Amino acid sequence: MHVIDVPASLDYRALDALLDSTVPAPGKRLFDARHVRWVDPCGMLALLAAGTRVGAHGGELPHLQLPDQTDVLGYLARMGFFTAAEGVFDMNVRAPRRTASGESDVLLEITPITTNSDVHEVVDRVQGRAGQILSRTLRYPLSAVVQFSVILSEVCQNILEHAEAPGWVAAQAYRWQKRLGRHVLVISVVDLGQGFRGSLTEEHSARFGDRWGDATALEAAFIHGLTRFPDSGRGQGIQQIRKQVRRWDGVISIRSGRARIADVPTWDDMPPLTDGMEDFSGAAITIILPGPGDDDG
Amino acid sequence: MGELSLPPIQIDVGSLVQRSVATLYSHLVTRPTGRAVRLAIESLLADAGDIALSLIDLSEVNVLDFSCADEVVAKLLLRYLDPDRPREAYFVIRGVSDIHREPIEVVLERQQLATVAQREDGTYELLGVRSGSEDSVWRVVETHGRIRSDEVSLLLPAPEDRTALRGLVRRRVVFADVSSGTVHALSKLAAGTT
């Protein structure tokens, strides 16, 4: 059995490592998550994507060895990880279920995005309970809740319109006491579709010639707003998300194929463009939005 | 001179989105939703008179994303600016708050469009792409409510202002009555006071 070590800190920084560890290989795979101590939406969705990919290549579900720590298990349950992981992992163990009643501190549980109405559902949830968490608990202004909803709507539509495959979205707020001394919103959207290069190749590859690849396709969509649709109203979703993220002094990064592109603020050290990673035929969008600080009124 | 009769058609987008996409939500998000709402608006306009003044009311819409704004605002305006438009139609976007303004401005800018909007406090503004002359001439028309053809030279003595007025007529952010030559502010037509 081939063992894939899941990083102890399973967050947005571990996403590439986890996706890159799932290159096709024969035999049963085991994801060893026993030592996971910290997990965020990016880590959860990366784990689901990696498991799905391994299962698709190997023909049988990979095994997931669950985290030892009960608080990590409880958090995964509250985020709906175990429901989403059914049919992705063979878990052998009875994983804790999400409780159906009571107040939840979860901003947006792992939600599959397969139809237009799923996007409406996500926005409705954010405008409801999640909006209350943002405005009452975290002191985000109402306008920020709406902007957050718009960002979620646009990134989820990216799955439906460009991936041509299902995906997931999840979001949560954390307090980054040491790094920023404030709350951040972490949004993760992952799909296992055709990726940005796959979406754009037919319409745009010819003009790039030999330079065409995952990094060029990401630059075309991310920086220049190109889409495969001839309609001039298209392609503004990502551009507007970037604008909103800059306004919040946040991070947005997109991993697709062998490349990743990002807008990075001064407080993070992620490179703006990375190429030559293992092929991930899909897209993983990560957005991190710092909220108002304690002194921001 | 006879009064111009152009009864406005009120379109509550919040209810229209619920009827058009059979949903309980009144959030104006996703491109398919926007497309459904735009087609529903076009369908309502099909039953209007020769010239339609449509008041697109966003006051019950709590979330408007960029994709939906492109469909419901930009593509709707483009359709009725097109020489092959299905009918003569003018639009005023009502109930525009801060949460709607940015998506609307973005899609208007991208398609080089302008539109008349009514803020939540009832005042009117011109949104989208316009020159400085167009902006000031639109305000003159707005202030006067209507400008008869024999008043144009008096109120807009500069040739560039008269060029701007023709631009505003062409872009359908003011209404020119071809029979009388009078130019009307859409806000006054919307209120039925011109």
Interface residues (C-beta under 8 A of the other chain):
Chain A: N116 S117 V119 H120 V123 D124 Q127 S143 V146 S149 V150 S153 E154 Q157 L160 E161 S232 G233 R234 Q236 G237 Q240
Chain B: V21 T23 Y25 H27 V29 T30 R31 P32 T33 N62 V63 L64 D65 F66 S67 D70 E71 A74 K75 D98 I99 P103 V106 V107 R110 Q111
